[in-house]
Amino acid sequence: MTKQHTLAIGLDGIAVAETDLSLVDGINGLLVYRGHWARDLAIHHTFEEVAHLLWFGHLPSDQELATLKDKLKANRELPEHVKGILKLIPADVDMMSVLRTGVSALGSSAQSWPPSIDEVISLAAKMPTIVAYRFACLEGHEPVAPNAELDHTANYLYMLKGEQPNPAHVRALDAYLILTQEHGMNASTFAGRVVTSTESDLISAISAAIGTLKGPLHGGAPSEVTEMIEAIGTKENAEPWLRNKLESGGRLMGFGHRVYKTIDPRATALRVVASELSANDPWFDLATHVEKVGLQLLEEYKPGRKLNTNVEFFAAAVMRAVGLDDNLFTPTFAVSRVVGWSAHVLEQAAKNRIIRPQSNYIGTMPE
């Protein structure tokens, strides 16, 4: 009889790497980036500072921060062939597929092994430009060139809207981008590390991660939260709509998390950000009512499961408040998460061993 391996469907409870990038403690609701509370980083630091922490292992000095900002700004422009591809892709192709294709088109023979920090910075700088360029094409507008006077998050909003962004919107989106830069060995990060473990290049690893994030069980929930809120429409309709969804076996989008068995710390932080931006917004008032009713019904239908609102619920509120279209929600997630993905790529490459799990054969044997 052939030996059977210990089975862990979905790799539940299996550690495949040691990392010093982040701690995700789902039991106690904790998220740490390299020894710092992610919540505190979102309040007191900027996208570039936290990216430096994840890429280099420490928060930057003033000179290190200036150097990183300069490198990001210098690498924002897209090659002409990538712009041409983004224009030619049919309008009905979803934004995540376009982003994956745009990133893949950045690959060249110059991509090296092991991947370098300069390659990482160049890619992180270009991803917002890919998203904004494609969005302009879909809207029938001339794409807005990157603005070297603006930092990373402000420039992203500027390219999307073609005007100087509201500072409150910049700070709110910056907080979101910080809180979603890194989150342990999630599906897309694992995909990127698997590709890297074969000694393939950075572009291939990030393309695989983007394709994984595209899946609705991983990166698609923020836009589905807004669709749910809009479908409910009124406070009076919240209870019957949500009850009907649960009765029919459906999921309430923005509730529950694969890892967190208590409140998602990112949701707690983004709730504050969203409430500050949306104090007089009827949509946000409805959303908080839906949250309250949803939590009550989940306790009724799934007692003891402790299903709380997750980061996607309030991410939707923040991105809506800063004026992003629904089809930009998941690409914006990728614009953030490329920092964590690439940090994992560098970490995997530094102590590489090909990732090669086993499977148990349950078919028949020859006679």
Secondary structure as GFF3:
##gff-version 3
##sequence-region A 1 367
A	DSSP	three_ten_helix	9	11	.	.	.	ID=ss1
A	DSSP	beta_strand	22	25	.	.	.	ID=ss2
A	DSSP	beta_strand	30	33	.	.	.	ID=ss3
A	DSSP	beta_strand	36	37	.	.	.	ID=ss4
A	DSSP	alpha_helix	38	44	.	.	.	ID=ss5
A	DSSP	alpha_helix	47	56	.	.	.	ID=ss6
A	DSSP	alpha_helix	62	74	.	.	.	ID=ss7
A	DSSP	alpha_helix	80	88	.	.	.	ID=ss8
A	DSSP	alpha_helix	95	105	.	.	.	ID=ss9
A	DSSP	alpha_helix	117	139	.	.	.	ID=ss10
A	DSSP	alpha_helix	152	161	.	.	.	ID=ss11
A	DSSP	alpha_helix	167	179	.	.	.	ID=ss12
A	DSSP	alpha_helix	187	197	.	.	.	ID=ss13
A	DSSP	alpha_helix	202	213	.	.	.	ID=ss14
A	DSSP	alpha_helix	221	232	.	.	.	ID=ss15
A	DSSP	alpha_helix	235	247	.	.	.	ID=ss16
A	DSSP	alpha_helix	265	277	.	.	.	ID=ss17
A	DSSP	alpha_helix	282	301	.	.	.	ID=ss18
A	DSSP	alpha_helix	311	321	.	.	.	ID=ss19
A	DSSP	three_ten_helix	326	328	.	.	.	ID=ss20
A	DSSP	alpha_helix	329	350	.	.	.	ID=ss21
###
